[in-house]
Amino acid sequence: MNRAGSLIAGPVAHSHALWRNPAHEVPFLSTDYYVDVARTLDRGKFDLIFFADRFGDDKEVGIRRGDQDSTRMDPVPILGALAATTRHIGLGATRSTTYDQPYHLAREFGTIDHLSNGRAAAARKSSFAKASEDSTTIAAPITVSAF
């Protein structure tokens, strides 16, 4: 059995209301926060810390309603910090293949893999939301419906 801790590099942990609870401060802009979480998972013999990520969500809705995507950070630099401060746990994140070039993806995760002595993991996915296209100067690929 493998154990993974799934996080978001932002103010919430898959709960849209957590950031509103004053008893649960989440210092998500601090490297120490992620290092503490990763070290706890590492000591607990977890196999992987994984950052779920989306590309280009609608920031206007997120800021108005305070959802998990309004202030989400890029998880790959965080993985670099965790590579230097953990020893055993795998380090993973999601990356879009729609708007990121394969060479850049390979370079990012290859660097994390080398810095962590082989502990990097990448989940590649395609982006489909209109907000994803709006967040870049690259046009969305053409999609064809079967019916």
Residue, then its C-alpha position, 0 to 999 in steps of 0.5 A: m500500500n502506498r500513502a500520498g499526501s495531496l495538497i494545493a499550493g494555496p490557502v486551502a486544502h481542498s476545502h473552500a471555507l478553510w481559509r475563513n476559519p481563524a483557528h486554522e491559519v495557513p501560512f501558504l506564502s511561507t516555505d516553512y509551511y510546506v517544509d513542515v508538512a513534507r517533513t511530517l509526511d516523511r517522518g510518517k513514512f508517506d511515499l509521496i507529497f503531491f501538489a494538485d494544480r490547475f492552469g489558468d482558472d478564473k481569478e475573478v470568480g476566485i477572488r470574489r468568492g474566496d475559492q482555492d484557486s484565487t491565490r494558488m502558487d506554482p508547485v514546482p519551485i516548492l518541490g525544489a525547496l522540499a527536495a533540499t529539506t526531505r530525504h525519502i518522500g516522493l515529490g510530485a505535482t500536476r503540469s498542463t501539457t496544453y500550454d507547457q512545452p514538453y521540453h520545459l516540463a522535462r527540464e523542470f521535473g528532471t531538475i527536481d529529480h536530480l536535486s532529490n536523488g530520484r524522487a520526482a513525479a509528474a502528473r501531466k494533463s491537458s487544460f480545457a477551461k476557457a480561463s486557461e486559454d485566457s491566461t496565455t497568449i497561446a490559442a487552445p487546441i481545436t477540440v472535436s465532439a464525437f456527436 
